[in-house]
Amino acid sequence: MTARHRLRNFFLNLWNEQPLWHFLVLIVCLTATVVFAFAVLYYTAGPLDQLSWRKLPGGYDKPFLPCVERAFLEFVTLSGGSTQCVVPVPWLDKAIAAVQILCGLFFFAAIVAFVTAVVLRPKAVFALKHCLNLHRAEGRYDLIFSVYNASPVTLSQLHVRIIARARIDQTTLRNVLLRDDAPRQPLAEPYIPLRIRAPLNDFGITINAVDAQGFVTALSVRTERDPQPLPIEEVYAEIRGVMLGIEQPVQGAWRYCLAEKALFHGRHQSVDSDYPYARGKGLFRRLSPPGDLVRAFHRNASPLVTQADKIYVFGFGSLVDPASFSRTIGRDAWLVEDFPLATLEGYKRVWGVAMDNRVSLPGYKHYVRADAPDSVPAVHVCFLDVAPDASQQVVGVLVAVSEDEFARLKQRERNYEAVDVTAAIVHPPLDGRVFAFMGLAEAKARFDAGRAAGTLVINTAYQTQVECAYRSRGKVAFDNYREATEIPDGVALVALKMVRIPETGGR
């Protein structure tokens, strides 16, 4: 920060948050400057016909110190009765003295205004917990903000504000207001911990990663207007109140940055409050918090044990369509919100797997021409796949499924194998693993064989279904599909119709 910025910030915050010694230094400097300036005026001002810019201190035989003494006394006492260092021109002497008195009046009025502001401004008497805590019950998370009153006076009219700050882009942050109201407890007793809760799930906030020590390293938020989750960088907590009896405003605030291990995946340790101690002390005595509060207030209990037992599937093709996904897993009641968008980092979407339409597999499928249902073309029908590419990413959907639903998906996706891609998901769920269906080696070999034989085709109905599914999921998803999914050369688009093959094996 440059000197100009420091000076600007100093004066902008002069009446609010500057410490007292800054103000005292400013008073001394301004007093010395004003006194010296008027001493120079008294010293150099003479008869009108002798006034000149050359008449500076040292230009006369008379001493300069009496002029400094007169300027100081008149500035402090606000009177013009001093006879030391008198200006030879009477009216000019009185004019300079009057201007100095006015400057002194303004100066002392400014001091009174500052002292009043210092007395009335909110005092930082709340002691905040250095680390936020999480409490989990029935699969839901609450953020716990801990605070106690570090003054000997009871506080009333408490108001709490907790904000999560999410990153939209490199220059923009969004505030997610988690709480902005008064706690249920009407008063904060001196040195008695106060636990304040803020629900996370109600605001679409998800915990994505926790390190080995139990600190949350990734937190994200997703609302209806967001195509994808946004990373949360910090949590801002603030509490305000009033000292009971003297009506003195008080405050406390802190920023908890996730990068600095500020959010702990575990509950706070309980503290046995000493109410007789807190209430039995005098108002003007210098107090310290009870020993148990000092020892335990800023410590956390063991991290919450998270069982990653849920199964999530990342869909990047026809599974982006909620209706198609639901039909496959047999889910009759579903909402679009059950299929939120997600991003797979380090992969690209490709046409890379194929089935040989000449081979009949009982219980599977084959394709006939849409205009000739009895005609089974001897082609290789290709489908979408994902392949590693460090410079690319794939936008798809992330769906939580049961074990039975996962088994049905595996049965449908015979050309693919379920691969754990949890580490590649931008905002992975904390309570489970994410699987994506990636092409089997034999399915990729069929793709290559069909391309070499010139029999590789794309079903136009499949292509339209995927394109419409992405288009319905918003601009971000559709742009990712359109810009990163190219049809390979030599692949024909053919209107086909899917037909299920009976379990007996007949066509």
ABEGO torsion letter per residue (X at the ends): XBAAAAAAAAAAAAAAABBAAAAAAAAAAAAAAAAAAAAAAAAABBBAAABBAABBBGABABBAAAAAAAAAAAAAAGBAABABGBBABAAAAAAAAAAAAAAAAAAAAAAAAAAAAAAABBBBABBBBABBBBBBBGGBBBBBBBBBBABABBBBGBBBBBBBBBBABAABBBBBBABBBBBABABBBBGBBBBBBBBAAAAGBBBABBBAAGBBABBBBBBAABABBBBBABBBBBBBBBBBGAGBBBBBBBBBBAAAGABBBEBBBBBBBBAAAAAABBAABBBBBBAAAAAAAABBBBBBBBBBABBBBBBABAAABAAAAAAAAGBABBBAAABBBBBBBGBBBBBABBBBAABBBBGBBBBBBAABAABBBBBBBBBBBBBBBAABBBBBBBBBBBAAAAAAAAAABAABBBBBAAAABABBBAABBBBBBBBBAAAAAAAAAAAAAGABBBBAAAAAAAAAAAAAAEAAAAAAAAAABBBBBGBBBBBBBBBBBBAAGBX
